Amino acid sequence: MAKQTFSVGQVLTAAQMTSLQQTAMGGGAASAKTANYVLVAADAGTTISMTSTSATTITVNTGLFAAGDTVFIQNLGSGTCTITAGTATVSTAGSLILPQYDAGILYFVSASSAIFYDYIQVGATSPLTTKGDIYVYGSSDTRLPVGTNGYTLVADSAEATGLKWATASSGGMTLISETVASANSSISFTSLGSYKQL
């Protein structure tokens, strides 16, 4: 059910109430589209479902929606579906290109501006490709490949990531001997004084 305006004292039928509940929860029957589509005012509060094997667009224009209106958009087709700004402005932190089975909600902040919240973002790929890789934060988040066996991860401000794999520096503790002590026995270590404090 599209967005409705009700009058004071109006009585709703059971079917209307069910439809309103489904719309409020993002459910209800979707409006299936198989080709490029331009949103209309009646789409507020509904679900648009693209089901095309070819690439398609859903165009957003001004003057059709009010602040707070939403349109749920899903792409079930194998062709990509692109949310396109017609005369309206559409912003997103994700992607406006929906691959198959991706979806999102178009939220209008005004009659001429909307934000698209990409729910799934299946188009995002992990930069990690190999066992042992780590993801490093910096001015440009990046993958730090796994190091050589026996290397340790050390801080290094000269590196773009601020980290690098390197051989362990000397000065750490080394195992002198391994002994199992019995009750009431003593073990003497005379070389502990040469260790540096870690």
PyMOL CGO cylinders between C-alpha atoms (Angstrom):
from pymol import cmd
from pymol.cgo import CYLINDER

trace = [
    CYLINDER, 0.00, 0.00, 0.00, 1.34, 3.42, -0.90, 0.3, 1, 1, 1, 1, 1, 1,
    CYLINDER, 1.34, 3.42, -0.90, 1.49, 6.26, 1.58, 0.3, 1, 1, 1, 1, 1, 1,
    CYLINDER, 1.49, 6.26, 1.58, -2.04, 7.26, 2.55, 0.3, 1, 1, 1, 1, 1, 1,
    CYLINDER, -2.04, 7.26, 2.55, -3.70, 10.34, 4.04, 0.3, 1, 1, 1, 1, 1, 1,
    CYLINDER, -3.70, 10.34, 4.04, -6.55, 9.62, 6.43, 0.3, 1, 1, 1, 1, 1, 1,
    CYLINDER, -6.55, 9.62, 6.43, -9.30, 11.84, 7.76, 0.3, 1, 1, 1, 1, 1, 1,
    CYLINDER, -9.30, 11.84, 7.76, -10.38, 12.17, 11.39, 0.3, 1, 1, 1, 1, 1, 1,
    CYLINDER, -10.38, 12.17, 11.39, -12.83, 9.43, 12.33, 0.3, 1, 1, 1, 1, 1, 1,
    CYLINDER, -12.83, 9.43, 12.33, -12.17, 7.38, 9.22, 0.3, 1, 1, 1, 1, 1, 1,
    CYLINDER, -12.17, 7.38, 9.22, -12.71, 3.65, 9.74, 0.3, 1, 1, 1, 1, 1, 1,
    CYLINDER, -12.71, 3.65, 9.74, -10.23, 1.31, 8.08, 0.3, 1, 1, 1, 1, 1, 1,
    CYLINDER, -10.23, 1.31, 8.08, -11.06, -2.13, 6.78, 0.3, 1, 1, 1, 1, 1, 1,
    CYLINDER, -11.06, -2.13, 6.78, -9.14, -5.20, 7.93, 0.3, 1, 1, 1, 1, 1, 1,
    CYLINDER, -9.14, -5.20, 7.93, -7.44, -5.38, 4.52, 0.3, 1, 1, 1, 1, 1, 1,
    CYLINDER, -7.44, -5.38, 4.52, -6.31, -1.74, 4.80, 0.3, 1, 1, 1, 1, 1, 1,
    CYLINDER, -6.31, -1.74, 4.80, -4.88, -2.35, 8.29, 0.3, 1, 1, 1, 1, 1, 1,
    CYLINDER, -4.88, -2.35, 8.29, -3.01, -5.44, 7.11, 0.3, 1, 1, 1, 1, 1, 1,
    CYLINDER, -3.01, -5.44, 7.11, -1.59, -3.52, 4.17, 0.3, 1, 1, 1, 1, 1, 1,
    CYLINDER, -1.59, -3.52, 4.17, -0.49, -0.65, 6.43, 0.3, 1, 1, 1, 1, 1, 1,
    CYLINDER, -0.49, -0.65, 6.43, 1.25, -3.06, 8.81, 0.3, 1, 1, 1, 1, 1, 1,
    CYLINDER, 1.25, -3.06, 8.81, 3.05, -4.77, 5.94, 0.3, 1, 1, 1, 1, 1, 1,
    CYLINDER, 3.05, -4.77, 5.94, 4.18, -1.42, 4.55, 0.3, 1, 1, 1, 1, 1, 1,
    CYLINDER, 4.18, -1.42, 4.55, 5.41, -0.23, 7.96, 0.3, 1, 1, 1, 1, 1, 1,
    CYLINDER, 5.41, -0.23, 7.96, 7.50, -3.40, 8.30, 0.3, 1, 1, 1, 1, 1, 1,
    CYLINDER, 7.50, -3.40, 8.30, 8.82, -3.23, 4.74, 0.3, 1, 1, 1, 1, 1, 1,
    CYLINDER, 8.82, -3.23, 4.74, 6.61, -6.11, 3.68, 0.3, 1, 1, 1, 1, 1, 1,
    CYLINDER, 6.61, -6.11, 3.68, 3.61, -6.44, 1.47, 0.3, 1, 1, 1, 1, 1, 1,
    CYLINDER, 3.61, -6.44, 1.47, 3.41, -7.14, -2.21, 0.3, 1, 1, 1, 1, 1, 1,
    CYLINDER, 3.41, -7.14, -2.21, 6.21, -5.61, -4.27, 0.3, 1, 1, 1, 1, 1, 1,
    CYLINDER, 6.21, -5.61, -4.27, 5.61, -3.66, -7.45, 0.3, 1, 1, 1, 1, 1, 1,
    CYLINDER, 5.61, -3.66, -7.45, 7.52, -5.75, -10.02, 0.3, 1, 1, 1, 1, 1, 1,
    CYLINDER, 7.52, -5.75, -10.02, 9.42, -3.92, -12.76, 0.3, 1, 1, 1, 1, 1, 1,
    CYLINDER, 9.42, -3.92, -12.76, 11.22, -5.47, -15.73, 0.3, 1, 1, 1, 1, 1, 1,
    CYLINDER, 11.22, -5.47, -15.73, 12.58, -2.34, -17.45, 0.3, 1, 1, 1, 1, 1, 1,
    CYLINDER, 12.58, -2.34, -17.45, 13.89, 1.13, -16.61, 0.3, 1, 1, 1, 1, 1, 1,
    CYLINDER, 13.89, 1.13, -16.61, 11.51, 2.84, -14.21, 0.3, 1, 1, 1, 1, 1, 1,
    CYLINDER, 11.51, 2.84, -14.21, 10.91, 6.40, -13.01, 0.3, 1, 1, 1, 1, 1, 1,
    CYLINDER, 10.91, 6.40, -13.01, 9.54, 6.62, -9.47, 0.3, 1, 1, 1, 1, 1, 1,
    CYLINDER, 9.54, 6.62, -9.47, 6.11, 8.22, -9.01, 0.3, 1, 1, 1, 1, 1, 1,
    CYLINDER, 6.11, 8.22, -9.01, 4.51, 9.74, -5.90, 0.3, 1, 1, 1, 1, 1, 1,
    CYLINDER, 4.51, 9.74, -5.90, 2.41, 6.61, -5.31, 0.3, 1, 1, 1, 1, 1, 1,
    CYLINDER, 2.41, 6.61, -5.31, 5.65, 4.63, -4.73, 0.3, 1, 1, 1, 1, 1, 1,
    CYLINDER, 5.65, 4.63, -4.73, 6.15, 6.25, -1.31, 0.3, 1, 1, 1, 1, 1, 1,
    CYLINDER, 6.15, 6.25, -1.31, 6.03, 3.55, 1.35, 0.3, 1, 1, 1, 1, 1, 1,
    CYLINDER, 6.03, 3.55, 1.35, 6.14, 0.69, -1.14, 0.3, 1, 1, 1, 1, 1, 1,
    CYLINDER, 6.14, 0.69, -1.14, 8.61, -1.87, -2.45, 0.3, 1, 1, 1, 1, 1, 1,
    CYLINDER, 8.61, -1.87, -2.45, 9.92, -1.69, -6.01, 0.3, 1, 1, 1, 1, 1, 1,
    CYLINDER, 9.92, -1.69, -6.01, 11.29, -5.02, -7.21, 0.3, 1, 1, 1, 1, 1, 1,
    CYLINDER, 11.29, -5.02, -7.21, 13.42, -5.06, -10.37, 0.3, 1, 1, 1, 1, 1, 1,
    CYLINDER, 13.42, -5.06, -10.37, 13.46, -8.41, -12.16, 0.3, 1, 1, 1, 1, 1, 1,
    CYLINDER, 13.46, -8.41, -12.16, 15.39, -7.93, -15.38, 0.3, 1, 1, 1, 1, 1, 1,
    CYLINDER, 15.39, -7.93, -15.38, 18.18, -9.92, -16.99, 0.3, 1, 1, 1, 1, 1, 1,
    CYLINDER, 18.18, -9.92, -16.99, 19.51, -6.67, -18.51, 0.3, 1, 1, 1, 1, 1, 1,
    CYLINDER, 19.51, -6.67, -18.51, 20.97, -3.63, -16.76, 0.3, 1, 1, 1, 1, 1, 1,
    CYLINDER, 20.97, -3.63, -16.76, 18.21, -1.23, -15.64, 0.3, 1, 1, 1, 1, 1, 1,
    CYLINDER, 18.21, -1.23, -15.64, 17.78, 2.09, -13.86, 0.3, 1, 1, 1, 1, 1, 1,
    CYLINDER, 17.78, 2.09, -13.86, 15.36, 3.49, -11.32, 0.3, 1, 1, 1, 1, 1, 1,
    CYLINDER, 15.36, 3.49, -11.32, 15.22, 7.27, -11.65, 0.3, 1, 1, 1, 1, 1, 1,
    CYLINDER, 15.22, 7.27, -11.65, 14.49, 9.67, -8.79, 0.3, 1, 1, 1, 1, 1, 1,
    CYLINDER, 14.49, 9.67, -8.79, 12.99, 13.09, -9.54, 0.3, 1, 1, 1, 1, 1, 1,
    CYLINDER, 12.99, 13.09, -9.54, 12.06, 16.09, -7.37, 0.3, 1, 1, 1, 1, 1, 1,
    CYLINDER, 12.06, 16.09, -7.37, 8.64, 17.18, -6.19, 0.3, 1, 1, 1, 1, 1, 1,
    CYLINDER, 8.64, 17.18, -6.19, 7.18, 13.69, -5.80, 0.3, 1, 1, 1, 1, 1, 1,
    CYLINDER, 7.18, 13.69, -5.80, 8.06, 12.81, -2.21, 0.3, 1, 1, 1, 1, 1, 1,
    CYLINDER, 8.06, 12.81, -2.21, 8.06, 14.60, 1.13, 0.3, 1, 1, 1, 1, 1, 1,
    CYLINDER, 8.06, 14.60, 1.13, 10.71, 14.52, 3.85, 0.3, 1, 1, 1, 1, 1, 1,
    CYLINDER, 10.71, 14.52, 3.85, 10.46, 11.19, 5.68, 0.3, 1, 1, 1, 1, 1, 1,
    CYLINDER, 10.46, 11.19, 5.68, 9.05, 9.24, 2.73, 0.3, 1, 1, 1, 1, 1, 1,
    CYLINDER, 9.05, 9.24, 2.73, 10.78, 5.96, 1.89, 0.3, 1, 1, 1, 1, 1, 1,
    CYLINDER, 10.78, 5.96, 1.89, 10.87, 3.55, -1.03, 0.3, 1, 1, 1, 1, 1, 1,
    CYLINDER, 10.87, 3.55, -1.03, 12.34, 0.06, -0.59, 0.3, 1, 1, 1, 1, 1, 1,
    CYLINDER, 12.34, 0.06, -0.59, 14.17, -1.08, -3.73, 0.3, 1, 1, 1, 1, 1, 1,
    CYLINDER, 14.17, -1.08, -3.73, 15.33, -4.64, -4.42, 0.3, 1, 1, 1, 1, 1, 1,
    CYLINDER, 15.33, -4.64, -4.42, 16.99, -6.21, -7.44, 0.3, 1, 1, 1, 1, 1, 1,
    CYLINDER, 16.99, -6.21, -7.44, 16.03, -9.82, -8.05, 0.3, 1, 1, 1, 1, 1, 1,
    CYLINDER, 16.03, -9.82, -8.05, 17.12, -9.86, -11.68, 0.3, 1, 1, 1, 1, 1, 1,
    CYLINDER, 17.12, -9.86, -11.68, 20.53, -10.97, -12.95, 0.3, 1, 1, 1, 1, 1, 1,
    CYLINDER, 20.53, -10.97, -12.95, 21.10, -7.56, -14.55, 0.3, 1, 1, 1, 1, 1, 1,
    CYLINDER, 21.10, -7.56, -14.55, 22.37, -4.72, -12.36, 0.3, 1, 1, 1, 1, 1, 1,
    CYLINDER, 22.37, -4.72, -12.36, 19.90, -2.05, -11.27, 0.3, 1, 1, 1, 1, 1, 1,
    CYLINDER, 19.90, -2.05, -11.27, 21.23, 1.50, -10.81, 0.3, 1, 1, 1, 1, 1, 1,
    CYLINDER, 21.23, 1.50, -10.81, 19.50, 4.09, -8.63, 0.3, 1, 1, 1, 1, 1, 1,
    CYLINDER, 19.50, 4.09, -8.63, 19.79, 7.21, -10.80, 0.3, 1, 1, 1, 1, 1, 1,
    CYLINDER, 19.79, 7.21, -10.80, 19.40, 10.83, -9.77, 0.3, 1, 1, 1, 1, 1, 1,
    CYLINDER, 19.40, 10.83, -9.77, 17.09, 12.47, -12.29, 0.3, 1, 1, 1, 1, 1, 1,
    CYLINDER, 17.09, 12.47, -12.29, 16.21, 15.96, -11.09, 0.3, 1, 1, 1, 1, 1, 1,
    CYLINDER, 16.21, 15.96, -11.09, 16.62, 14.95, -7.44, 0.3, 1, 1, 1, 1, 1, 1,
    CYLINDER, 16.62, 14.95, -7.44, 19.89, 14.53, -5.53, 0.3, 1, 1, 1, 1, 1, 1,
    CYLINDER, 19.89, 14.53, -5.53, 20.66, 11.00, -4.34, 0.3, 1, 1, 1, 1, 1, 1,
    CYLINDER, 20.66, 11.00, -4.34, 23.52, 10.42, -1.88, 0.3, 1, 1, 1, 1, 1, 1,
    CYLINDER, 23.52, 10.42, -1.88, 24.92, 7.18, -0.50, 0.3, 1, 1, 1, 1, 1, 1,
    CYLINDER, 24.92, 7.18, -0.50, 27.88, 5.84, 1.46, 0.3, 1, 1, 1, 1, 1, 1,
    CYLINDER, 27.88, 5.84, 1.46, 27.46, 2.52, -0.32, 0.3, 1, 1, 1, 1, 1, 1,
    CYLINDER, 27.46, 2.52, -0.32, 26.73, 1.88, -3.97, 0.3, 1, 1, 1, 1, 1, 1,
    CYLINDER, 26.73, 1.88, -3.97, 23.88, 3.03, -6.19, 0.3, 1, 1, 1, 1, 1, 1,
    CYLINDER, 23.88, 3.03, -6.19, 24.46, -0.02, -8.40, 0.3, 1, 1, 1, 1, 1, 1,
    CYLINDER, 24.46, -0.02, -8.40, 22.58, -3.05, -7.10, 0.3, 1, 1, 1, 1, 1, 1,
    CYLINDER, 22.58, -3.05, -7.10, 23.75, -6.47, -8.24, 0.3, 1, 1, 1, 1, 1, 1,
    CYLINDER, 23.75, -6.47, -8.24, 21.34, -9.39, -8.10, 0.3, 1, 1, 1, 1, 1, 1,
    CYLINDER, 21.34, -9.39, -8.10, 19.78, -9.92, -4.65, 0.3, 1, 1, 1, 1, 1, 1,
    CYLINDER, 19.78, -9.92, -4.65, 20.99, -6.57, -3.30, 0.3, 1, 1, 1, 1, 1, 1,
    CYLINDER, 20.99, -6.57, -3.30, 18.49, -4.12, -1.86, 0.3, 1, 1, 1, 1, 1, 1,
    CYLINDER, 18.49, -4.12, -1.86, 18.20, -0.87, 0.01, 0.3, 1, 1, 1, 1, 1, 1,
    CYLINDER, 18.20, -0.87, 0.01, 15.96, 1.91, 1.18, 0.3, 1, 1, 1, 1, 1, 1,
    CYLINDER, 15.96, 1.91, 1.18, 15.63, 5.32, -0.43, 0.3, 1, 1, 1, 1, 1, 1,
    CYLINDER, 15.63, 5.32, -0.43, 14.96, 7.85, 2.35, 0.3, 1, 1, 1, 1, 1, 1,
    CYLINDER, 14.96, 7.85, 2.35, 13.87, 11.36, 1.40, 0.3, 1, 1, 1, 1, 1, 1,
    CYLINDER, 13.87, 11.36, 1.40, 15.29, 14.19, 3.51, 0.3, 1, 1, 1, 1, 1, 1,
    CYLINDER, 15.29, 14.19, 3.51, 13.36, 16.71, 1.42, 0.3, 1, 1, 1, 1, 1, 1,
    CYLINDER, 13.36, 16.71, 1.42, 11.27, 16.84, -1.75, 0.3, 1, 1, 1, 1, 1, 1,
    CYLINDER, 11.27, 16.84, -1.75, 14.45, 17.12, -3.81, 0.3, 1, 1, 1, 1, 1, 1,
    CYLINDER, 14.45, 17.12, -3.81, 17.03, 15.12, -1.88, 0.3, 1, 1, 1, 1, 1, 1,
    CYLINDER, 17.03, 15.12, -1.88, 17.27, 11.47, -0.84, 0.3, 1, 1, 1, 1, 1, 1,
    CYLINDER, 17.27, 11.47, -0.84, 19.77, 9.14, 0.81, 0.3, 1, 1, 1, 1, 1, 1,
    CYLINDER, 19.77, 9.14, 0.81, 20.08, 5.55, -0.40, 0.3, 1, 1, 1, 1, 1, 1,
    CYLINDER, 20.08, 5.55, -0.40, 20.99, 3.06, 2.33, 0.3, 1, 1, 1, 1, 1, 1,
    CYLINDER, 20.99, 3.06, 2.33, 22.39, -0.04, 0.65, 0.3, 1, 1, 1, 1, 1, 1,
    CYLINDER, 22.39, -0.04, 0.65, 21.32, -2.92, 2.92, 0.3, 1, 1, 1, 1, 1, 1,
    CYLINDER, 21.32, -2.92, 2.92, 23.49, -5.71, 1.68, 0.3, 1, 1, 1, 1, 1, 1,
    CYLINDER, 23.49, -5.71, 1.68, 26.38, -4.21, -0.28, 0.3, 1, 1, 1, 1, 1, 1,
    CYLINDER, 26.38, -4.21, -0.28, 27.25, -7.56, -1.82, 0.3, 1, 1, 1, 1, 1, 1,
    CYLINDER, 27.25, -7.56, -1.82, 29.36, -5.67, -4.32, 0.3, 1, 1, 1, 1, 1, 1,
    CYLINDER, 29.36, -5.67, -4.32, 31.86, -4.89, -1.59, 0.3, 1, 1, 1, 1, 1, 1,
    CYLINDER, 31.86, -4.89, -1.59, 34.75, -7.32, -1.71, 0.3, 1, 1, 1, 1, 1, 1,
    CYLINDER, 34.75, -7.32, -1.71, 37.20, -8.13, 1.03, 0.3, 1, 1, 1, 1, 1, 1,
    CYLINDER, 37.20, -8.13, 1.03, 40.78, -6.95, 0.46, 0.3, 1, 1, 1, 1, 1, 1,
    CYLINDER, 40.78, -6.95, 0.46, 41.99, -10.01, 2.39, 0.3, 1, 1, 1, 1, 1, 1,
    CYLINDER, 41.99, -10.01, 2.39, 43.03, -12.74, -0.02, 0.3, 1, 1, 1, 1, 1, 1,
    CYLINDER, 43.03, -12.74, -0.02, 45.39, -15.06, 1.84, 0.3, 1, 1, 1, 1, 1, 1,
    CYLINDER, 45.39, -15.06, 1.84, 45.42, -16.87, 5.17, 0.3, 1, 1, 1, 1, 1, 1,
    CYLINDER, 45.42, -16.87, 5.17, 47.15, -14.61, 7.70, 0.3, 1, 1, 1, 1, 1, 1,
    CYLINDER, 47.15, -14.61, 7.70, 46.39, -11.31, 5.92, 0.3, 1, 1, 1, 1, 1, 1,
    CYLINDER, 46.39, -11.31, 5.92, 45.36, -8.42, 8.15, 0.3, 1, 1, 1, 1, 1, 1,
    CYLINDER, 45.36, -8.42, 8.15, 43.45, -5.23, 7.42, 0.3, 1, 1, 1, 1, 1, 1,
    CYLINDER, 43.45, -5.23, 7.42, 45.35, -2.08, 8.40, 0.3, 1, 1, 1, 1, 1, 1,
    CYLINDER, 45.35, -2.08, 8.40, 43.75, 1.30, 9.14, 0.3, 1, 1, 1, 1, 1, 1,
    CYLINDER, 43.75, 1.30, 9.14, 45.43, 4.41, 7.79, 0.3, 1, 1, 1, 1, 1, 1,
    CYLINDER, 45.43, 4.41, 7.79, 44.86, 7.29, 5.39, 0.3, 1, 1, 1, 1, 1, 1,
    CYLINDER, 44.86, 7.29, 5.39, 44.02, 4.56, 2.91, 0.3, 1, 1, 1, 1, 1, 1,
    CYLINDER, 44.02, 4.56, 2.91, 42.85, 1.33, 4.55, 0.3, 1, 1, 1, 1, 1, 1,
    CYLINDER, 42.85, 1.33, 4.55, 44.77, -1.53, 3.05, 0.3, 1, 1, 1, 1, 1, 1,
    CYLINDER, 44.77, -1.53, 3.05, 45.72, -5.20, 3.19, 0.3, 1, 1, 1, 1, 1, 1,
    CYLINDER, 45.72, -5.20, 3.19, 48.97, -6.18, 4.87, 0.3, 1, 1, 1, 1, 1, 1,
    CYLINDER, 48.97, -6.18, 4.87, 49.99, -9.56, 3.43, 0.3, 1, 1, 1, 1, 1, 1,
    CYLINDER, 49.99, -9.56, 3.43, 51.00, -12.36, 5.76, 0.3, 1, 1, 1, 1, 1, 1,
    CYLINDER, 51.00, -12.36, 5.76, 54.67, -12.25, 6.75, 0.3, 1, 1, 1, 1, 1, 1,
    CYLINDER, 54.67, -12.25, 6.75, 57.37, -14.89, 6.59, 0.3, 1, 1, 1, 1, 1, 1,
    CYLINDER, 57.37, -14.89, 6.59, 57.21, -17.75, 9.09, 0.3, 1, 1, 1, 1, 1, 1,
    CYLINDER, 57.21, -17.75, 9.09, 58.89, -16.73, 12.34, 0.3, 1, 1, 1, 1, 1, 1,
    CYLINDER, 58.89, -16.73, 12.34, 58.54, -12.99, 11.68, 0.3, 1, 1, 1, 1, 1, 1,
    CYLINDER, 58.54, -12.99, 11.68, 56.72, -10.68, 14.07, 0.3, 1, 1, 1, 1, 1, 1,
    CYLINDER, 56.72, -10.68, 14.07, 54.53, -7.68, 13.42, 0.3, 1, 1, 1, 1, 1, 1,
    CYLINDER, 54.53, -7.68, 13.42, 56.30, -4.46, 14.40, 0.3, 1, 1, 1, 1, 1, 1,
    CYLINDER, 56.30, -4.46, 14.40, 55.38, -0.78, 14.31, 0.3, 1, 1, 1, 1, 1, 1,
    CYLINDER, 55.38, -0.78, 14.31, 57.33, 1.23, 11.74, 0.3, 1, 1, 1, 1, 1, 1,
    CYLINDER, 57.33, 1.23, 11.74, 56.33, 4.83, 11.00, 0.3, 1, 1, 1, 1, 1, 1,
    CYLINDER, 56.33, 4.83, 11.00, 58.36, 4.75, 7.76, 0.3, 1, 1, 1, 1, 1, 1,
    CYLINDER, 58.36, 4.75, 7.76, 55.91, 2.20, 6.31, 0.3, 1, 1, 1, 1, 1, 1,
    CYLINDER, 55.91, 2.20, 6.31, 52.76, 3.44, 4.57, 0.3, 1, 1, 1, 1, 1, 1,
    CYLINDER, 52.76, 3.44, 4.57, 50.66, 1.20, 6.83, 0.3, 1, 1, 1, 1, 1, 1,
    CYLINDER, 50.66, 1.20, 6.83, 52.64, 1.99, 9.98, 0.3, 1, 1, 1, 1, 1, 1,
    CYLINDER, 52.64, 1.99, 9.98, 53.35, -1.74, 10.37, 0.3, 1, 1, 1, 1, 1, 1,
    CYLINDER, 53.35, -1.74, 10.37, 55.65, -4.32, 8.87, 0.3, 1, 1, 1, 1, 1, 1,
    CYLINDER, 55.65, -4.32, 8.87, 56.69, -7.94, 9.29, 0.3, 1, 1, 1, 1, 1, 1,
    CYLINDER, 56.69, -7.94, 9.29, 60.28, -8.34, 10.51, 0.3, 1, 1, 1, 1, 1, 1,
    CYLINDER, 60.28, -8.34, 10.51, 62.58, -10.71, 12.36, 0.3, 1, 1, 1, 1, 1, 1,
    CYLINDER, 62.58, -10.71, 12.36, 62.27, -10.42, 16.11, 0.3, 1, 1, 1, 1, 1, 1,
    CYLINDER, 62.27, -10.42, 16.11, 64.80, -8.01, 17.59, 0.3, 1, 1, 1, 1, 1, 1,
    CYLINDER, 64.80, -8.01, 17.59, 67.31, -9.34, 20.12, 0.3, 1, 1, 1, 1, 1, 1,
    CYLINDER, 67.31, -9.34, 20.12, 66.97, -8.72, 23.82, 0.3, 1, 1, 1, 1, 1, 1,
    CYLINDER, 66.97, -8.72, 23.82, 63.93, -10.83, 24.48, 0.3, 1, 1, 1, 1, 1, 1,
    CYLINDER, 63.93, -10.83, 24.48, 63.87, -13.75, 26.88, 0.3, 1, 1, 1, 1, 1, 1,
    CYLINDER, 63.87, -13.75, 26.88, 65.20, -17.10, 25.75, 0.3, 1, 1, 1, 1, 1, 1,
    CYLINDER, 65.20, -17.10, 25.75, 64.36, -20.46, 27.26, 0.3, 1, 1, 1, 1, 1, 1,
    CYLINDER, 64.36, -20.46, 27.26, 67.35, -21.61, 29.32, 0.3, 1, 1, 1, 1, 1, 1,
    CYLINDER, 67.35, -21.61, 29.32, 66.11, -24.98, 30.44, 0.3, 1, 1, 1, 1, 1, 1,
    CYLINDER, 66.11, -24.98, 30.44, 62.89, -26.76, 31.03, 0.3, 1, 1, 1, 1, 1, 1,
    CYLINDER, 62.89, -26.76, 31.03, 62.65, -28.69, 34.31, 0.3, 1, 1, 1, 1, 1, 1,
    CYLINDER, 62.65, -28.69, 34.31, 59.82, -30.17, 36.31, 0.3, 1, 1, 1, 1, 1, 1,
    CYLINDER, 59.82, -30.17, 36.31, 60.36, -29.43, 39.98, 0.3, 1, 1, 1, 1, 1, 1,
    CYLINDER, 60.36, -29.43, 39.98, 59.14, -31.79, 42.64, 0.3, 1, 1, 1, 1, 1, 1,
    CYLINDER, 59.14, -31.79, 42.64, 57.68, -30.60, 45.93, 0.3, 1, 1, 1, 1, 1, 1,
    CYLINDER, 57.68, -30.60, 45.93, 60.18, -29.05, 48.37, 0.3, 1, 1, 1, 1, 1, 1,
    CYLINDER, 60.18, -29.05, 48.37, 62.96, -28.90, 45.77, 0.3, 1, 1, 1, 1, 1, 1,
    CYLINDER, 62.96, -28.90, 45.77, 64.78, -25.83, 44.52, 0.3, 1, 1, 1, 1, 1, 1,
    CYLINDER, 64.78, -25.83, 44.52, 66.00, -24.77, 41.10, 0.3, 1, 1, 1, 1, 1, 1,
    CYLINDER, 66.00, -24.77, 41.10, 68.83, -22.28, 40.71, 0.3, 1, 1, 1, 1, 1, 1,
    CYLINDER, 68.83, -22.28, 40.71, 69.04, -19.87, 37.75, 0.3, 1, 1, 1, 1, 1, 1,
    CYLINDER, 69.04, -19.87, 37.75, 72.18, -17.78, 37.83, 0.3, 1, 1, 1, 1, 1, 1,
    CYLINDER, 72.18, -17.78, 37.83, 71.84, -16.18, 34.38, 0.3, 1, 1, 1, 1, 1, 1,
    CYLINDER, 71.84, -16.18, 34.38, 68.53, -14.35, 34.91, 0.3, 1, 1, 1, 1, 1, 1,
    CYLINDER, 68.53, -14.35, 34.91, 70.34, -11.14, 35.87, 0.3, 1, 1, 1, 1, 1, 1,
    CYLINDER, 70.34, -11.14, 35.87, 71.55, -10.67, 32.29, 0.3, 1, 1, 1, 1, 1, 1,
    CYLINDER, 71.55, -10.67, 32.29, 68.02, -10.45, 30.86, 0.3, 1, 1, 1, 1, 1, 1,
    CYLINDER, 68.02, -10.45, 30.86, 66.65, -7.05, 29.96, 0.3, 1, 1, 1, 1, 1, 1,
    CYLINDER, 66.65, -7.05, 29.96, 63.33, -6.01, 31.37, 0.3, 1, 1, 1, 1, 1, 1,
    CYLINDER, 63.33, -6.01, 31.37, 60.64, -6.38, 28.73, 0.3, 1, 1, 1, 1, 1, 1,
]
cmd.load_cgo(trace, "trace")
